[in-house]
Amino acid sequence: MKKLFTLVAVASMFTFVACGPSAEEKAAAEKKIADSTAAYNDQLAAAEAAKAQAIADSTAAFTAAEAAKAQATADSIAAAATKKGGKKK
């Protein structure tokens, strides 16, 4: 009985080893991982570029708003000076 059990155990071990992935399947799995990694890196680079562009756009909008605010202040001061100058005459 021991010999029969040993024979069945050895036969099942060979069966499991024989059912493993072939070299082609392993290469395909490695290629899939490499492609997935490349796609992830591309997406990450695109997200970083979009973030940098958003920061640049935000900075430009803030600078333009500050310039408009400064111009409005200058116009207001000039209008007040003109109004005061007109009363003195």
N, CA, C and O of each residue as an XYZ file, in Angstrom:
356
protein
N       0.820     -1.189      0.000
C       0.000      0.000      0.000
C       0.869      1.260      0.000
O       0.565      2.255     -0.658
N       1.982      1.177      0.777
C       2.881      2.327      0.800
C       3.451      2.609     -0.592
O       3.575      3.761     -1.007
N       3.791      1.546     -1.292
C       4.360      1.718     -2.631
C       3.342      2.312     -3.587
O       3.694      3.132     -4.436
N       2.092      1.909     -3.462
C       1.047      2.443     -4.321
C       0.832      3.933     -4.041
O       0.707      4.737     -4.965
N       0.791      4.287     -2.749
C       0.629      5.697     -2.375
C       1.801      6.534     -2.885
O       1.605      7.637     -3.396
N       3.011      6.010     -2.746
C       4.199      6.719     -3.219
C       4.148      6.885     -4.734
O       4.464      7.951     -5.262
N       3.751      5.832     -5.417
C       3.650      5.900     -6.874
C       2.624      6.948     -7.318
O       2.873      7.689     -8.269
N       1.483      7.015     -6.643
C       0.461      8.008     -6.976
C       0.971      9.415     -6.669
O       0.732     10.340     -7.446
N       1.660      9.583     -5.565
C       2.188     10.900     -5.197
C       3.218     11.374     -6.222
O       3.192     12.531     -6.639
N       4.112     10.493     -6.622
C       5.136     10.862     -7.600
C       4.487     11.176     -8.947
O       4.876     12.137     -9.611
N       3.521     10.392     -9.345
C       2.830     10.636    -10.621
C       2.102     11.972    -10.594
O       2.117     12.697    -11.589
N       1.470     12.312     -9.489
C       0.764     13.601     -9.407
C       1.740     14.763     -9.416
O       1.429     15.811     -9.982
N       2.922     14.613     -8.803
C       3.925     15.684     -8.838
C       4.397     15.932    -10.274
O       4.550     17.080    -10.692
N       4.628     14.848    -11.026
C       5.031     15.007    -12.419
C       3.929     15.664    -13.242
O       4.211     16.434    -14.161
N       2.697     15.366    -12.919
C       1.568     15.957    -13.635
C       1.524     17.464    -13.408
O       1.329     18.232    -14.351
N       1.705     17.888    -12.159
C       1.687     19.327    -11.867
C       2.844     20.047    -12.547
O       2.673     21.157    -13.052
N       4.016     19.427    -12.563
C       5.171     20.051    -13.204
C       4.958     20.136    -14.709
O       5.329     21.135    -15.326
N       4.381     19.131    -15.298
C       4.162     19.106    -16.745
C       3.099     20.113    -17.169
O       3.082     20.530    -18.327
N       2.222     20.508    -16.270
C       1.138     21.430    -16.623
C       1.529     22.894    -16.475
O       0.680     23.765    -16.667
N       2.769     23.196    -16.145
C       3.204     24.578    -15.958
C       3.213     25.337    -17.273
O       3.057     24.740    -18.338
N       3.393     26.640    -17.206
C       3.387     27.454    -18.430
C       4.611     27.160    -19.297
O       5.701     26.879    -18.796
N       4.401     27.234    -20.587
C       5.504     26.999    -21.520
C       6.352     28.269    -21.625
O       6.003     29.312    -21.072
N       7.446     28.163    -22.330
C       8.335     29.316    -22.511
C       7.617     30.424    -23.272
O       7.813     31.605    -22.985
N       6.783     30.047    -24.245
C       6.033     31.051    -25.008
C       5.042     31.785    -24.109
O       4.878     33.000    -24.212
N       4.386     31.035    -23.230
C       3.423     31.661    -22.318
C       4.127     32.600    -21.341
O       3.621     33.676    -21.022
N       5.300     32.176    -20.871
C       6.073     33.039    -19.968
C       6.513     34.316    -20.686
O       6.450     35.403    -20.114
N       6.960     34.185    -21.944
C       7.380     35.357    -22.715
C       6.201     36.280    -22.973
O       6.343     37.501    -22.915
N       5.043     35.707    -23.256
C       3.857     36.529    -23.488
C       3.459     37.275    -22.214
O       3.056     38.437    -22.272
N       3.572     36.606    -21.062
C       3.238     37.256    -19.796
C       4.214     38.387    -19.502
O       3.809     39.451    -19.034
N       5.496     38.166    -19.772
C       6.493     39.222    -19.550
C       6.258     40.407    -20.482
O       6.404     41.560    -20.074
N       5.894     40.124    -21.736
C       5.613     41.201    -22.694
C       4.384     41.993    -22.249
O       4.351     43.219    -22.363
N       3.380     41.288    -21.746
C       2.171     41.958    -21.269
C       2.507     42.883    -20.102
O       2.000     44.003    -20.031
N       3.357     42.422    -19.189
C       3.769     43.250    -18.052
C       4.551     44.462    -18.543
O       4.339     45.573    -18.057
N       5.456     44.257    -19.505
C       6.247     45.371    -20.040
C       5.346     46.392    -20.733
O       5.529     47.597    -20.562
N       4.376     45.917    -21.511
C       3.447     46.825    -22.187
C       2.607     47.595    -21.179
O       2.361     48.790    -21.344
N       2.174     46.906    -20.142
C       1.366     47.550    -19.107
C       2.169     48.620    -18.386
O       1.662     49.704    -18.097
N       3.420     48.308    -18.099
C       4.289     49.274    -17.427
C       4.529     50.493    -18.319
O       4.517     51.626    -17.836
N       4.746     50.270    -19.602
C       4.959     51.380    -20.537
C       3.712     52.254    -20.627
O       3.807     53.481    -20.639
N       2.550     51.623    -20.689
C       1.298     52.393    -20.755
C       1.108     53.210    -19.482
O       0.684     54.364    -19.544
N       1.415     52.626    -18.338
C       1.300     53.348    -17.067
C       2.242     54.547    -17.049
O       1.855     55.639    -16.633
N       3.469     54.344    -17.497
C       4.432     55.446    -17.527
C       3.982     56.554    -18.472
O       4.172     57.733    -18.174
N       3.388     56.189    -19.608
C       2.867     57.191    -20.541
C       1.732     57.993    -19.902
O       1.676     59.215    -20.033
N       0.836     57.299    -19.213
C      -0.276     57.982    -18.547
C       0.234     58.898    -17.443
O      -0.276     60.002    -17.256
N       1.239     58.436    -16.717
C       1.809     59.249    -15.644
C       2.465     60.506    -16.210
O       2.318     61.594    -15.652
N       3.184     60.355    -17.312
C       3.826     61.513    -17.947
C       2.775     62.497    -18.458
O       2.946     63.709    -18.328
N       1.700     61.986    -19.033
C       0.634     62.859    -19.521
C      -0.037     63.598    -18.366
O      -0.364     64.779    -18.490
N      -0.240     62.916    -17.255
C      -0.851     63.564    -16.097
C       0.060     64.644    -15.535
O      -0.413     65.712    -15.146
N       1.349     64.382    -15.490
C       2.307     65.386    -15.005
C       2.335     66.594    -15.939
O       2.398     67.732    -15.475
N       2.290     66.357    -17.241
C       2.276     67.465    -18.206
C       0.998     68.286    -18.059
O       1.040     69.514    -18.119
N      -0.132     67.617    -17.868
C      -1.399     68.331    -17.681
C      -1.375     69.149    -16.396
O      -1.898     70.262    -16.354
N      -0.776     68.605    -15.363
C      -0.674     69.328    -14.092
C       0.206     70.569    -14.263
O      -0.136     71.649    -13.782
N       1.329     70.410    -14.944
C       2.224     71.548    -15.179
C       1.523     72.613    -16.016
O       1.679     73.804    -15.750
N       0.756     72.203    -17.021
C       0.027     73.159    -17.854
C      -1.042     73.876    -17.048
O      -1.243     75.079    -17.216
N      -1.729     73.149    -16.171
C      -2.751     73.770    -15.328
C      -2.137     74.802    -14.399
O      -2.712     75.870    -14.187
N      -0.979     74.493    -13.846
C      -0.288     75.449    -12.975
C       0.119     76.686    -13.769
O      -0.042     77.810    -13.294
N       0.647     76.483    -14.979
C       1.055     77.617    -15.819
C      -0.156     78.473    -16.185
O      -0.078     79.701    -16.150
N      -1.260     77.841    -16.530
C      -2.480     78.584    -16.872
C      -3.003     79.369    -15.677
O      -3.423     80.518    -15.816
N      -2.977     78.756    -14.518
C      -3.448     79.419    -13.299
C      -2.569     80.619    -12.966
O      -3.065     81.683    -12.597
N      -1.269     80.435    -13.098
C      -0.344     81.537    -12.824
C      -0.563     82.683    -13.814
O      -0.548     83.851    -13.424
N      -0.763     82.357    -15.077
C      -1.004     83.393    -16.087
C      -2.312     84.133    -15.810
O      -2.375     85.354    -15.956
N      -3.348     83.407    -15.413
C      -4.633     84.043    -15.108
C      -4.503     84.953    -13.895
O      -5.065     86.049    -13.874
N      -3.763     84.502    -12.883
C      -3.572     85.334    -11.695
C      -2.796     86.599    -12.039
O      -3.136     87.687    -11.575
N      -1.757     86.456    -12.850
C      -0.950     87.611    -13.255
C      -1.795     88.605    -14.048
O      -1.686     89.814    -13.846
N      -2.628     88.103    -14.940
C      -3.501     88.972    -15.722
C      -4.516     89.680    -14.829
O      -4.806     90.858    -15.039
N      -5.057     88.978    -13.836
C      -6.017     89.587    -12.912
C      -5.342     90.668    -12.077
O      -5.922     91.728    -11.838
N      -4.134     90.403    -11.642
C      -3.399     91.408    -10.864
C      -3.077     92.631    -11.726
O      -3.146     93.763    -11.249
N      -2.728     92.403    -12.984
C      -2.445     93.523    -13.880
C      -3.714     94.341    -14.125
O      -3.664     95.570    -14.163
N      -4.847     93.662    -14.290
C      -6.110     94.372    -14.483
C      -6.483     95.159    -13.235
O      -6.997     96.273    -13.332
N      -6.229     94.591    -12.080
C      -6.515     95.276    -10.816
C      -5.628     96.525    -10.676
O      -6.098     97.587    -10.269
N      -4.355     96.381    -11.017
C      -3.445     97.519    -10.945
C      -3.863     98.606    -11.934
O      -3.797     99.793    -11.615
N      -4.293     98.206    -13.132
C      -4.745     99.183    -14.123
C      -6.006     99.889    -13.657
O      -6.149    101.097    -13.845
N      -6.930     99.137    -13.045
C      -8.158     99.747    -12.536
C      -7.853    100.739    -11.433
O      -8.462    101.806    -11.362
N      -6.904    100.386    -10.565
C      -6.502    101.310     -9.503
C      -5.883    102.565    -10.099
O      -6.192    103.675     -9.663
N      -5.017    102.404    -11.084
C      -4.385    103.556    -11.731
C      -5.430    104.424    -12.426
O      -5.350    105.651    -12.366
N      -6.404    103.807    -13.082
C      -7.463    104.564    -13.748
C      -8.309    105.324    -12.734
O      -8.704    106.465    -12.974
N      -8.583    104.689    -11.604
C      -9.375    105.335    -10.562
C      -8.639    106.537     -9.976
O      -9.235    107.587     -9.734
N      -7.354    106.372     -9.754
C      -6.547    107.492     -9.232
C      -6.498    108.614    -10.257
O      -6.616    109.784     -9.894
N      -6.327    108.279    -11.525
C      -6.279    109.296    -12.568
C      -7.623    110.017    -12.686
O      -7.657    111.231    -12.883
N      -8.726    109.282    -12.567
C     -10.056    109.902    -12.635
C     -10.272    110.817    -11.458
O     -10.844    111.896    -11.611
N      -9.823    110.408    -10.274
C      -9.979    111.266     -9.081
C      -9.146    112.521     -9.223
O      -9.592    113.607     -8.852
N      -7.944    112.389     -9.754
C      -7.077    113.542     -9.935
C      -7.664    114.503    -10.964
O      -7.562    115.718    -10.797
N      -8.267    113.987    -12.008
C      -8.894    114.808    -13.036
C     -10.099    115.527    -12.442
O     -10.329    116.702    -12.731
N     -10.862    114.832    -11.622
C     -12.059    115.411    -11.027
C     -11.647    116.545    -10.069
O     -12.278    117.602    -10.072
N     -10.628    116.349     -9.272
C     -10.161    117.381     -8.363
C      -9.590    118.564     -9.132
O      -9.788    119.722     -8.763
N      -8.890    118.255    -10.188
C      -8.307    119.308    -11.023
C      -9.385    120.142    -11.696
O      -9.182    121.340    -11.894
N     -10.518    119.559    -12.054
C     -11.594    120.260    -12.722
C     -12.308    121.222    -11.788
O     -12.789    122.254    -12.254
N     -12.403    120.941    -10.500
C     -13.076    121.815     -9.547
C     -12.269    123.064     -9.230
O     -12.833    124.120     -8.945
N     -10.959    122.942     -9.280
C     -10.102    124.062     -8.951
C     -10.163    125.143    -10.011
O      -9.883    126.300     -9.695
N     -10.493    124.852    -11.184
C     -10.494    125.830    -12.258
C     -11.619    126.737    -12.161
O     -11.767    127.628    -12.997
